[in-house]
Amino acid sequence: MRSRLSAAVVVLMLAAACGEPTAASPPTLDAVVVVVGSSSQSASQFTTAQMLATAHFSDIYRDVTRLAEWRSSNPEVATVSATGVLTEVGVGTTAITATYQGKSGSILLEFPNQSPWDY
């Protein structure tokens, strides 16, 4: 009887130590990186480019271009749409920023003339 009781106590102790299964912690967002993707010249002589935003999580990289919030620091030089399409408006410098889950990444762009993508 004593050995059965001891075995039952050990099993209960092990079960209590294991506890309920827990979900794995979600990956941590470390940074958001912004780069210029493809570009083209439109008929109106304004240049457009698709901006790309990549979220760097602790375990994976994820394209968050369409999920990020986009902003231009100088809309008189370039605007950026909600989907990350950049449109050149004038000459000058602007920072394009993408924000995703509270983290932001920026790229500084200079438009010295009306065709900055022609190198």
TORSEFI-761416 format. One record per residue (C-alpha): residue in three letters; x, y, z. Coordinates in Angstrom, 1 decimal. Layout:
# TORSEFI-761416
[r "Ala", [X, Y, Z]]
...
//
This chain:
# TORSEFI-761416
[r "Met", [0.0, 0.0, 0.0]]
[r "Arg", [2.8, 2.4, 0.9]]
[r "Ser", [4.5, 1.9, -2.5]]
[r "Arg", [1.3, 2.6, -4.4]]
[r "Leu", [0.8, 5.7, -2.4]]
[r "Ser", [4.4, 6.9, -3.0]]
[r "Ala", [4.0, 6.2, -6.8]]
[r "Ala", [0.7, 8.2, -6.8]]
[r "Val", [2.4, 11.1, -5.0]]
[r "Val", [5.3, 11.1, -7.5]]
[r "Val", [2.9, 11.1, -10.5]]
[r "Leu", [0.9, 14.0, -9.0]]
[r "Met", [4.1, 15.9, -8.3]]
[r "Leu", [5.3, 15.4, -11.9]]
[r "Ala", [1.9, 16.5, -13.3]]
[r "Ala", [1.9, 19.6, -11.1]]
[r "Ala", [5.5, 20.5, -12.2]]
[r "Cys", [4.6, 20.1, -15.8]]
[r "Gly", [1.5, 22.4, -15.4]]
[r "Glu", [-0.7, 23.4, -18.3]]
[r "Pro", [1.0, 23.5, -21.7]]
[r "Thr", [1.8, 27.1, -22.7]]
[r "Ala", [1.9, 28.7, -26.1]]
[r "Ala", [5.3, 29.7, -27.4]]
[r "Ser", [6.1, 33.4, -27.0]]
[r "Pro", [5.3, 35.4, -30.2]]
[r "Pro", [8.4, 36.6, -32.1]]
[r "Thr", [9.8, 40.0, -31.1]]
[r "Leu", [9.8, 42.8, -33.7]]
[r "Asp", [13.4, 44.1, -33.7]]
[r "Ala", [13.4, 46.6, -36.6]]
[r "Val", [11.7, 47.8, -39.8]]
[r "Val", [13.9, 48.4, -42.8]]
[r "Val", [12.8, 50.6, -45.8]]
[r "Val", [14.3, 50.3, -49.3]]
[r "Val", [13.4, 51.5, -52.8]]
[r "Gly", [12.0, 48.8, -54.9]]
[r "Ser", [11.2, 49.1, -58.7]]
[r "Ser", [10.8, 52.5, -60.3]]
[r "Ser", [9.3, 53.9, -63.5]]
[r "Gln", [9.0, 57.2, -65.4]]
[r "Ser", [5.4, 58.2, -66.0]]
[r "Ala", [4.0, 60.2, -68.9]]
[r "Ser", [3.7, 63.3, -66.7]]
[r "Gln", [7.5, 63.2, -66.1]]
[r "Phe", [7.1, 62.4, -62.4]]
[r "Thr", [9.0, 59.4, -61.2]]
[r "Thr", [7.3, 56.7, -59.1]]
[r "Ala", [8.8, 53.9, -57.1]]
[r "Gln", [7.4, 51.1, -55.0]]
[r "Met", [8.9, 51.3, -51.5]]
[r "Leu", [9.4, 48.1, -49.6]]
[r "Ala", [9.2, 47.6, -45.8]]
[r "Thr", [10.6, 44.5, -44.2]]
[r "Ala", [10.0, 43.7, -40.5]]
[r "His", [12.9, 42.0, -38.8]]
[r "Phe", [11.4, 39.7, -36.1]]
[r "Ser", [13.6, 37.6, -33.7]]
[r "Asp", [13.0, 34.5, -35.9]]
[r "Ile", [12.0, 35.7, -39.4]]
[r "Tyr", [11.9, 38.5, -41.9]]
[r "Arg", [8.5, 39.5, -43.2]]
[r "Asp", [7.4, 41.8, -46.0]]
[r "Val", [5.1, 44.3, -44.4]]
[r "Thr", [4.9, 46.9, -47.2]]
[r "Arg", [1.1, 46.7, -47.4]]
[r "Leu", [0.6, 46.6, -43.7]]
[r "Ala", [2.9, 49.5, -42.7]]
[r "Glu", [1.8, 53.1, -42.3]]
[r "Trp", [3.8, 55.3, -44.7]]
[r "Arg", [4.8, 59.0, -44.4]]
[r "Ser", [6.9, 61.5, -46.3]]
[r "Ser", [8.7, 64.2, -44.2]]
[r "Asn", [8.5, 66.6, -47.2]]
[r "Pro", [5.4, 66.1, -49.3]]
[r "Glu", [6.5, 69.0, -51.5]]
[r "Val", [9.4, 66.8, -52.7]]
[r "Ala", [7.7, 63.3, -52.8]]
[r "Thr", [4.5, 61.8, -51.6]]
[r "Val", [4.0, 58.2, -50.5]]
[r "Ser", [0.7, 56.3, -50.7]]
[r "Ala", [-0.8, 54.0, -48.2]]
[r "Thr", [0.6, 51.0, -50.1]]
[r "Gly", [4.1, 52.5, -50.3]]
[r "Val", [4.1, 53.9, -53.8]]
[r "Leu", [6.4, 56.9, -53.9]]
[r "Thr", [5.7, 59.8, -56.3]]
[r "Glu", [8.3, 62.5, -57.0]]
[r "Val", [6.7, 65.9, -56.8]]
[r "Gly", [9.6, 68.3, -56.8]]
[r "Val", [13.3, 68.9, -56.2]]
[r "Gly", [14.8, 68.5, -52.7]]
[r "Thr", [15.3, 65.9, -49.9]]
[r "Thr", [12.7, 63.9, -48.0]]
[r "Ala", [12.7, 61.0, -45.5]]
[r "Ile", [10.2, 58.2, -46.3]]
[r "Thr", [9.2, 56.4, -43.1]]
[r "Ala", [7.3, 53.1, -42.7]]
[r "Thr", [5.8, 52.3, -39.3]]
[r "Tyr", [4.7, 48.8, -38.4]]
[r "Gln", [3.7, 47.6, -34.9]]
[r "Gly", [5.2, 50.7, -33.3]]
[r "Lys", [8.6, 50.3, -35.0]]
[r "Ser", [9.8, 52.7, -37.7]]
[r "Gly", [12.3, 52.6, -40.5]]
[r "Ser", [13.3, 55.5, -42.8]]
[r "Ile", [15.2, 56.2, -45.9]]
[r "Leu", [16.5, 59.6, -46.9]]
[r "Leu", [16.0, 60.4, -50.6]]
[r "Glu", [17.4, 63.3, -52.5]]
[r "Phe", [15.7, 64.4, -55.8]]
[r "Pro", [18.2, 66.7, -57.5]]
[r "Asn", [16.1, 67.0, -60.7]]
[r "Gln", [12.9, 65.6, -62.2]]
[r "Ser", [14.4, 62.2, -63.0]]
[r "Pro", [16.3, 60.9, -60.0]]
[r "Trp", [16.2, 57.3, -61.1]]
[r "Asp", [18.1, 57.8, -64.3]]
[r "Tyr", [21.7, 57.0, -63.3]]
//
